Amino acid sequence: MKTNRIVESMKEAVAISKGEMPENSYRIHIPEKINVKSIRERMGLSQAAFANRFGLSVFAVRNWEQGKRQPDPAARAYLKVIEKAPQLVADVLSM
């Protein structure tokens, strides 16, 4: 099932970001920068609605969009998944 594969991939992304997987066991590309505002606006969501839908803090979303902070690698990977499959992420989170 596609949903299970994505959930497993997300778990792996978290394990990688925590240094729990040997580097030679994966090969991924996490973007150095990600435009959170662009992702959110394409979905037509406010900062609060975007944060709520995807389990993020409004404070973090606001700081990312204003350039005060950058998402860490795990957050960038998660945001990339949201960008590519927002409905699937929302569906998985609502299970």
Secondary structure, DSSP 8 states (H G I E B T S, - for coil): -HHHHHHHHHHHHHHHHTT-S-GGG------S---HHHHHHHTT--HHHHHHHHT--HHHHHHHHTTSS---HHHHHHHHHHHH-HHHHHHHHT-
